[in-house]
């Protein structure tokens, strides 16, 4: 349960959850897991079948498209896969 409380503490300030009912946010937090990765870890590759999404709570992530163009996203970013 400590991980669920931790996740629940991270969600309300994020824009995607700001207008949500607190019970909905609590339900979502129970379905989420925490992942911590080292710099340069690859979450997914372009073309991978999507089965999850990530909410970045700390740090930055670089997104690259099929043309090799990249952009950085910071805390609060929703990364769909």
Secondary structure, DSSP 8 states (H G I E B T S, - for coil): -HHHHHHHHHHTTSGGGTTS-HHHHHHHHHH-------TT-----TT-----EEE--SS-EEEE-TTS-EEEE-TT-EEE-
